[in-house]
């Protein structure tokens, strides 16, 4: 994958740049792929459901409502996502088990960390457009993430 600055230079009219609000936590510092979305708030039931499915190189974009009170992702779900072929997770919320996630072969960017897990009430939506960081994320669009930032494009960029 080219760096996000190189993609911005090459495709300035085709991309949207997400506001610089994320920190890189996964062992993969660069990741990209077609988007699958989750919308949830302090309940990661849908994240748990999706990481159990074949990722096929996709990136799970999780709109956790920006919550800084619970963690949408921990080490066990990150490991399952890695094993099942997800490229990465972009989480508008928090994660936990940071040291373990840093050692897991998956890309993870999030707003921050929090030690408390979410409740599991089965509340949330999969496959709906989500909006945060000044960008709307749609299923099938592509996300590209590295230490320089996160960008979104309507198609795969080479």
Secondary structure, 3 states (H helix, E strand, C coil): CCCHHHHHHHCCCCEEECCCCCEECCCCCCEEEEEEEEECCCECHHHHHHHCCCCCCCEEEEECCCCCCCEEECHHHHHHHHHCCCCEEEEEEEECCHHHHHCCCCEEEEEEECCCECECCCCCEECCCEEECCEEECCCCEEEEECCEEEEECCCCC
